[in-house]
Structure formats: C-alpha cells, structure tokens
C-alpha cells in the first residue's frame, strides 16, 4: 500500500494528511526518497576560474549533509567528486584552493583531479589494492550556463571511471525551464552576495513550498505584490517535475522585453516563477534572478537561501521583483501559522481550489509518488 494517495482529479482530491508534517520518521524518509534522487543547485562555475581550482561544499547542509568538491581538471573540465577519502573517511579538501592533485591530510592518500586513486604510503603489503573502490566517487554534473546541478541518486558503481549515479534525467526536472527561457542572456547575470541572504522559517519545509506554489494567497497576504500583478491573469502551468506560475503585470509596471521566439511574446510578463521538485525556486524578473533554495533543518524548521543574480541594475527592485524581503517576511508569518495549525487534533487534511491550487496539488501528487 502507498503511504499517501492523492486523487489525480483535483476537484475530488484531499491534501496530504497531517502525518507528513508531524511524523519524524516520514521527515527522515523524505531525505532519501524525495531529495537524494532530485537535481540540486550547487552554485555557479565562477568559483573555479583556472585548472586546479577546487571548491568544497556540502549539499543541503544539516539535512542530506553530503560533502563534495568541485574541481576544474587540468584540461579545464569541471568535475564533482565525493570529498570523502576512500581510506578512512576524512575530508580531502577543506577550503577553496588551487592544487595539482588531491591529497588527504590525514594519511597522505593522493588522487588525481578526476578523482582517480594515484598513491598511498605504507600500503605495499595490502592485497588486491588499489581497486575501483579506492577512487573518489564522481557525481553527475549538469549546467545551464554558469549554474551547476547534481544529484545524489544511488550509485550504480563506485569510481571515477565507473558508472555515474543513476539520477533521473536532468531534463525531466529542468528541461521545461530551459526551453521556456532559451532566449535569456545568461552571461549578463552576475551573482550579488551583498543582496543575498538566508531566512529561518519555523515550519516544515513542504509547507513553505506549498505556499509558494499557489498565487491564491497573494491578494490576502501580499498587498505590495498584488498592486503590480494582474491577479485575474495569474496562471499555473504543470510539467513533469516542475511548474511555472506566470505573473502578468498591470499596466505601466516593469515587464520583460520578450523576443518573437518566446512563447510568451506579446504578454506583459512581470515574473516567471519556476518551481523544481522538491525544493528549488528560480524566480526571473526583468532585473535578473532570485534563486530560492528550501533547506530542511528539522521537522518544524527550514532555512531558505535567497541568492540574487542581477542582469539589469537599472531595473533592480522594481515591479514584481521589488521588496522581496518584505514578501518573504509576509510568507514566513502565514507559513508559521500553518505549522501551528497542522498539529491540531481537529485538522486532518484540506481540499484544493480547482482554479488556484493546481501547483500545490501537483506537488502533493509528486510527494505521494516518490514517498510510496
């Protein structure tokens, strides 16, 4: 029997039961069933300018907590490798650096920049050594322009020369976004750490995503956003593992200058709100991009990273893409109230608005599919 069942007919369906938000075992199960198979955003390639550059990072710290290292090989190729030494499990690279090889500081095991085992002191007497198991695991790495993505799906075989982890196809998650916005001048987007920050939300990670996935609450919660968005023409489009909420501007507001090749040419588009299952938002505005990464911390605690990329400084903080900190705080307030409510003994599940909550229904169906 599946853990959850969500009727595919939104007019008949009920939402996820409250157990999903309150049961610690289901929270833990979601790590491997929802997040590990997905394609996670891991930054951009500007961190590694020259051959030999290495940049350690942790995928969804405090949750998946997987240490990996980005490396630019001698031929200029980018690699993503496990950052865990195959000898005794120590971290190999501890800080951003430039090097000719990877060397574990614990016992001196050395790897080439592609993760292949090279040498190890005091191992002459060890039988059947080295083997493929002594290479660093190579993770799949995909890019869209400068932006990089990976998956922690179960590994078919270990080793730098072995099979890559068996992740679902990247394009099943990100292909619709790439196709819809093929015209974007990707080189114009510049990361702005001064405009980026993290928020802590005292709520289950899925409640935060559900709130994002419906524009139903905009007139009730976001007065500023509602003043620039034409709520009557706000639409949601569903794809395989992603969806798009298309924000149409009111007259006189900032909009995209769309080329004829765009399927939205002729529309007054103020914002593209792309959600990629299970936890990533790519929000495009005429000024640039706000990437929101939803990072589970605990059953009732979530960290949301807002990463800002500016493409047109003159348009920054105008139109639908203005006052994002205010919008975030408004969302936090209502989501934290829902967190308190789902613990009630009197609430078990809800129903969906057929016209306004298609994104949330789609999200719940994917959760039921992956969890079951």
N, C-alpha and C positions, 0 to 999 in steps of 0.2 A: 504493500500500500504506500502511496506517496505521502510525504509529510504534510503537504498542503495541496489543495485543489482550488484553482481559480477558474471559474467558468469563463470560457472564451467569449461568451456573449456578455458584453459589459452591462447590458440592461438587466441581466439576471444575476450578475456576479456579486459576491460579497468580498470585502477586503481581507487581507491576511489576518489571521487570528492574533490576539494579543500575545500569545506564547512566543511568537517570533521576536518580539521586542523585549521580552522579560525573562526568557529562559537562558541561563548561562551556557548550557550545553549546545543550544542552537546557535548562539553567538560564536562559540568556538568552532562548530561545524562549518559555519559560513566562511571561515578562513580558507579552507581547502576546497570547498565546493563552489563558492561564489568568486573569491578574489584570486586565488592561485591560478586558475585557468584563464583569467582575463588578461587584457593587454593594458599595462600600467604605464603612465607617463613618467619618464625618469630624467627630464631636463632637456637641455639642448647641447648641440655639438660645439658651441663656442668655448666650452670648458677645456677642450683639447685641441690646441692650435697646431702643435708640432708632433712629429713622430717621437714616441717615447713618453708622451704625456699620459699620466694615469690619474684617475679621479675616483676615489672610493665613495660609495653611497650605500644607503640602506633602504630597501624597498618597503614602504609602509612601516616605518619605524614604530615599535611598540605593538604592532599587530602581526603582519607577516614577518617583519623584522629580519629580512634576508639581506646579508651583507654581500655586495657585488662590487666590481671595479670596472670602470670604463677605461679602455686603453686604446691609444692610437698606435697601431703597429708600425714597423719600420717602413712598410710600403704605403703608409698613410691610411690604411683601412681601420675603421673603428671596430673594436671587439668589446663584448660584455662578458665578463668572466665571474665565476664564483670567487669571492675574496677570502675563501677559507682554505688554508693549506691542507693538502691531502695526507700529510704526515700525522699531525696531532690536533688539527682544527684551529690553529691560531690564525688571526687575520694576517694577510700578506702585506697589503698596502694600508697604511694608517692615516695618510694625509695626501692631498694633491701634490704631485711631484713629477719630475721628468727623469726617466731612467732607461737603461739599455736592456734590462731584464727584470723579472720579478723575483725578489729574494725574501723568503720568510726569515724574520729576525730572530725567531725562537731557536731553530736548529739549522738554519742555513740552506734549506731546500731551495733550489733555483728553478724557475720556469721561464720559458721564452715568452715574448709579448703576446703570442697567440694562445697562451695557456699550456703549451706542451711542456712536460717534465724535461728538465735538462740534466740536473745532477743533484747528488745528496751526499754529504760527508758521512763516513762511518757506516755505510750500507753495503760494503763489498761482499759480505758473507750472506746477505739476505737472498733467499732463493726466489725464483720467478719474479724478479724485480729488475727494472720497472715494468709496469703493465699500464694499460689504458686507464686504470683506476687511479694512477698517480698523476694524471693530467688534471688541470683545473677544468671544471665543467664550463662549457661555453653555452651561454644563454642566447636565445633568439634576439635579434636586434633589428627593429624596423625604424624607418624615419619618414617624416613628412617635412620636407625642407630641413630646417635645423632641429626640429623637435623629434625626440627619440622615445621609443616604446619597447617594452619587453613583457614576457610572460613567464610565470613560474610553474607552468603546467608540468605534470610528472615527466621525468626524464626517461626516454626510451633506452639510452645507454650513455654512460659517462665518458667524458674525454673530449679534448679539443678537436680531435679528428673524427669523433663519433657522431651519432645522430643528434640533432638539436631536440630540445624538449618539445613534446607533442602538443603544442598550443593550438587552439582553434585558429583558423586562418585570420590573419590580421585584418584583411579587408572585410570580413564578416562583422567586425567591430567598428572599423574606422572608414571603410570604403565609401559609405554614403556621404560622410562629411567631406572627404577628399574630392569626390565627384561634384558635389554641390558648389564647393568653393574653389574650383580649379583655377579660377581667374585671380586669386589673391596674390599680391606681390610679396611673397614670403620673405624676401631679403630685406624688406622695409621694416620688419618687426624687430624691435630692439627691447631686450629684457631690461626692466627698470626695478632693481631691488629696492630702491627708495620708495616705490609705490606699491610694493608687495608686502604682505603680512599674513600672519596666522591668526585664526579665531578659534576659541574653545567654546563648544556648544554642549551644554549639559543635557544631552539627548542621544538616543540610539541613532547610529549613522543612517539607517534606512529612513527614519522619519525626516531627516534633513533632505535626503534625496527626493522623497515623496513631495515635500513642499515645493522643491524646485520644479518638479515635473508637471505642475499644473498652474496655469495662469488664473485659475478660478479665484484665488485669494487677492489678486492684485488690487481690485477696487476697494477692498476692505482693509488691507494692511499697508499698501504702498501708495500713499497719496501723491508723492513726487513722481514716481514712475507712471502712475495712472494718468497724470497730467500730460504726458508726452506720447503715450502709447494709445493707439486706437483699439480699445479692448474688444469692440464688436468684430474686428477683423483679425483678432489674435487666433492663430491656428496651430495645431499639433500634427506632425507627420511621423508615422511609426515605421521603423526599419527593423532589421533582424535583431541586432543587439544595441541599437541606438535609437534616438529620436530627435526631432527638431521642433522647437517652438519658434515660430516666425513672428517677430514683433513688427507690426506696421505702425509707422509714425503718423501722428496728427499733422495737419497742415502747418508748414513753417518750421518743423523740427528737423534736426540733423538726420540725414539719410545716406545710404551708400550710393555711390555713382556706379551703377551696375553696367557691365558691358553687355552687348547684344547676345553673347554666348551664355549668359547666365539664365537659368530657367525662371528667375525672378525678375528679369528685365521688365521695366515698366511699373514695378511695385515700389511703394515708398517704404523700403525696408529700413527699420531703425536698429534692429538687432537680430542676430542669429544665435539662438540658444540651443547648442548641441549637447545632449547628454549621451555618454557612452557607458554602458553597463560594466560594472555595477556602481561606479563612484566618481566619474570624471565629467566635468562640465567645461566645454570650450565655448566661451561667450564672445562673439565677434561684434564690434561696434565700428562705426565709421572712423574712430580714432585708433583702433587696434584690437587687442585681445586680452580678456581676463580668463585665465585658466583657474578653475577651482577644483582642488583635489580633496575629496572627503576621506578622512583617515580615521577609522575606528580606533579608539583608545580603550574603552571599556563598554560594558553593557549600556551605560547611560552617559557616556562621554565621547565626544567626537572632536577632532581637530580638523579645521578646514583651512587649507593653504590657498590664498589668493595670489596668483602670480601674474604680474602685469607686463604686457608687451605693447609698446606704443609704436604705431606706424605713422601717425599724423599728429604731431604735437599741437597744431593749431586747433584741432577738433577735440582734444582731450577734455574729459569731464563735461561734455555737452550731450544733450539729448538723452536717449535711453541708457547710455553708458555713463551718466553722471551720478554723483552721490552714492557710489556703490557701497561705501562703508555704512551709510545710513540704511540702505536697503538690507544689508546683511544684519544689522542690529535689529531691524524690524522682523526679519525672518527668524532670528535666534529667539526672540521673545515668544513668538507663536509656537515654534517647534518645541521649546522647553515646556510650554504649557501643555502641548500634546503628550510629551513624555510623562508628565504627571497624570494625565488623563488615562493613558492606556494601562496604567497599573490598577485602575479602578475595578472592583469586583462587579460593577454594573455594566462595564463595557466589554464586549467580546470581539466585535468586528463592525464595519460600516458598509455603506453602499457607495456606488460611483455615480457622478454626474455623467450622463452619456455624452454630452456636448463639451464638457470642460475637463474631464479627468481621464482622458484616453491614455495619457502618458503614465499616470500612476497605475492604471490597470495593466498596461503593458509591462511595467516594472515588476509588479506583483506576479504576473504570469512567468516572467523570466526567473524570479526568485524560486517560485514553486518548481519550475523545470529543473533548475540547477541543484536545488536542495534535495529533490526527490530522486 
